[in-house]
Amino acid sequence: MRAHRHIAVLGAGIMGCSTALFLARRGVAVSLFDEAGEPFTGASRWNEGKIHLGYLCSADSSLRSAQHVLSGSLLFGKLTEELLDTSLDGVITEQDDLYLCHRDSLVPADDMAHYLAQVSSLVRSHPDAGKYLVDASQARARQLSRTELNATTGADEISAGFHVPERSVETNWVADRFLQAVAAEPRITLRLGERVLAAQPQGNSVHGRWTVATDLRQPEHYSEVINALWHGRMGVDQTAGIAAAGVWSNRYRQSLFLRTRQRVRTPLRNYCHRPLRRHQKLQ
Ligand SMILES: Cc1cc2nc3c(=O)[nH]c(=O)nc-3n(C[C@H](O)[C@H](O)[C@H](O)COP(=O)(O)OP(=O)(O)OC[C@H]3O[C@@H](n4cnc5c(N)ncnc54)[C@H](O)[C@@H]3O)c2cc1C
């Protein structure tokens, strides 16, 4: 890459911070924008941290959704450890995830069992299956027996349960390491507290082929712009003349976070098993 490139990365969630780190470590100057006061205040910090292998997408029996997420998820741990220069050991959930099937599920239990078996086969045949958070090269979904299901949930509404070899990472821990990594990178200039309003192409201007305008500054020139704004992305894309590719949906969830002096065991799965476990997530 040419040394004089100066790239604006819009949005300092996991996408923007990862991109900024990759670029900076290849010698590129990066300005990293976020309207919040620090990186990682949004979905990237507060999501469930599940590194999806595709088991969740049983409503898409074509397996396209599973194929879409699989390659990136298998390499998530390796790439993240490389970016953060630290091991994820200890912030990965210890047990296989459990999927429960509601009796009114759009995907009936038998179809779900079939779908999960297909995903397992997809995972096993992937060349990077051994590089997942745990070795997934022997991935299998296992249906709970009736006794196991009753011991797990007494709810009549649940018709079946399946263990799948999916894991989650502790997102607060990961977020904090990203903050440190970005702060330690001299080629990244943080532009926090600035709302990006527009990114526009400028033809072949010698000052840079793109401008970025924010609520605080006049348009500034950059050689390229990478839009990682998540919920803000489409509005800024439009200012660059890029039309929305399709219908956009947003997911909102309310969560309750408690701080306790000691570990709390809930009947739900345990997300945290390091010191941060004081933040027990209830859903
Ligand atoms: C409740 C919930 C649970 C989820 N669970 C999972 C899961 O288990 N596994 C999984 O893989 N994914 C999960 N996801 C999805 C995952 O969180 C997102 O795909 C991921 O965090 C997106 O990262 P990002 O960097 O693109 O966006 P974000 O983390 O949202 O970062 C975008 C940044 O852009 C900034 N921004 C937006 N507009 C502007 C603007 N105009 N100017 C300046 N800054 C702006 C925001 O402040 C934000 O910091 C979940 C999402 C939600 C909401």
The ligand as a Tripos MOL2 file, in Angstrom:
@<TRIPOS>MOLECULE
LIG
   53    58     1     0     0
SMALL
NO_CHARGES

@<TRIPOS>ATOM
      1 C1        -29.2100   -7.3690   20.7950 C.3       1 LIG1
      2 C2        -28.1790   -7.7980   19.7940 C.ar      1 LIG1
      3 C3        -27.5630   -9.0480   19.9390 C.ar      1 LIG1
      4 C4        -26.6310   -9.4710   19.0030 C.ar      1 LIG1
      5 N1        -26.0170  -10.6800   19.1870 N.ar      1 LIG1
      6 C5        -25.0620  -11.0620   18.3190 C.ar      1 LIG1
      7 C6        -24.3630  -12.2840   18.5070 C.ar      1 LIG1
      8 O1        -24.5870  -13.0080   19.4670 O.2       1 LIG1
      9 N2        -23.4120  -12.6400   17.5930 N.ar      1 LIG1
     10 C7        -23.1280  -11.8310   16.5110 C.ar      1 LIG1
     11 O2        -22.2570  -12.2140   15.7000 O.2       1 LIG1
     12 N3        -23.7640  -10.6540   16.3190 N.ar      1 LIG1
     13 C8        -24.7060  -10.2570   17.2030 C.ar      1 LIG1
     14 N4        -25.3290   -9.0830   17.0120 N.ar      1 LIG1
     15 C9        -24.9410   -8.2590   15.8690 C.3       1 LIG1
     16 C10       -23.6070   -7.5510   16.1800 C.3       1 LIG1
     17 O3        -23.6970   -6.8920   17.4300 O.3       1 LIG1
     18 C11       -23.3400   -6.5490   15.0670 C.3       1 LIG1
     19 O4        -23.3180   -7.2300   13.8290 O.3       1 LIG1
     20 C12       -22.0090   -5.8550   15.2510 C.3       1 LIG1
     21 O5        -21.8080   -5.3790   16.5690 O.3       1 LIG1
     22 C13       -21.9540   -4.6980   14.2880 C.3       1 LIG1
     23 O6        -20.7070   -4.0760   14.4770 O.3       1 LIG1
     24 P1        -20.4790   -2.6890   13.8070 P.3       1 LIG1
     25 O7        -19.0960   -2.2650   14.1240 O.co2     1 LIG1
     26 O8        -20.8660   -2.7740   12.3560 O.co2     1 LIG1
     27 O9        -21.5980   -1.7320   14.4610 O.3       1 LIG1
     28 P2        -21.6170   -0.9380   15.8680 P.3       1 LIG1
     29 O10       -20.9980   -1.6670   16.9720 O.co2     1 LIG1
     30 O11       -23.0550   -0.4890   16.0300 O.co2     1 LIG1
     31 O12       -20.7190    0.3250   15.5610 O.3       1 LIG1
     32 C14       -21.1700    1.3650   14.7110 C.3       1 LIG1
     33 C15       -20.6930    2.6630   15.3070 C.3       1 LIG1
     34 O13       -21.0880    3.7220   14.4170 O.3       1 LIG1
     35 C16       -21.4330    4.8520   15.1890 C.3       1 LIG1
     36 N5        -22.2890    5.6930   14.3560 N.ar      1 LIG1
     37 C17       -23.4660    5.3750   13.7710 C.ar      1 LIG1
     38 N6        -23.9010    6.3990   13.0120 N.ar      1 LIG1
     39 C18       -22.9710    7.3840   13.1190 C.ar      1 LIG1
     40 C19       -22.8090    8.6790   12.5150 C.ar      1 LIG1
     41 N7        -23.6920    9.1840   11.6490 N.pl3     1 LIG1
     42 N8        -21.6790    9.3950   12.8290 N.ar      1 LIG1
     43 C20       -20.7290    8.9060   13.6870 C.ar      1 LIG1
     44 N9        -20.8460    7.6960   14.2730 N.ar      1 LIG1
     45 C21       -21.9500    6.9530   13.9940 C.ar      1 LIG1
     46 C22       -22.1180    4.2930   16.4280 C.3       1 LIG1
     47 O14       -21.9920    5.1850   17.5190 O.3       1 LIG1
     48 C23       -21.3420    2.9800   16.6560 C.3       1 LIG1
     49 O15       -20.3130    3.1390   17.6190 O.3       1 LIG1
     50 C24       -26.2860   -8.6230   17.9140 C.ar      1 LIG1
     51 C25       -26.8780   -7.3650   17.7900 C.ar      1 LIG1
     52 C26       -27.8170   -6.9590   18.7080 C.ar      1 LIG1
     53 C27       -28.4330   -5.5890   18.5570 C.3       1 LIG1
@<TRIPOS>BOND
     1     1     2 1
     2     2     3 ar
     3     2    52 ar
     4     3     4 ar
     5     4     5 ar
     6     4    50 ar
     7     5     6 ar
     8     6     7 ar
     9     6    13 1
    10     7     8 2
    11     7     9 ar
    12     9    10 ar
    13    10    11 2
    14    10    12 ar
    15    12    13 ar
    16    13    14 ar
    17    14    15 1
    18    14    50 ar
    19    15    16 1
    20    16    17 1
    21    16    18 1
    22    18    19 1
    23    18    20 1
    24    20    21 1
    25    20    22 1
    26    22    23 1
    27    23    24 1
    28    24    25 2
    29    24    26 1
    30    24    27 1
    31    27    28 1
    32    28    29 2
    33    28    30 1
    34    28    31 1
    35    31    32 1
    36    32    33 1
    37    33    34 1
    38    33    48 1
    39    34    35 1
    40    35    36 1
    41    35    46 1
    42    36    37 ar
    43    36    45 ar
    44    37    38 ar
    45    38    39 ar
    46    39    40 ar
    47    39    45 ar
    48    40    41 1
    49    40    42 ar
    50    42    43 ar
    51    43    44 ar
    52    44    45 ar
    53    46    47 1
    54    46    48 1
    55    48    49 1
    56    50    51 ar
    57    51    52 ar
    58    52    53 1
@<TRIPOS>SUBSTRUCTURE
     1 LIG1         1 GROUP 0 **** ****
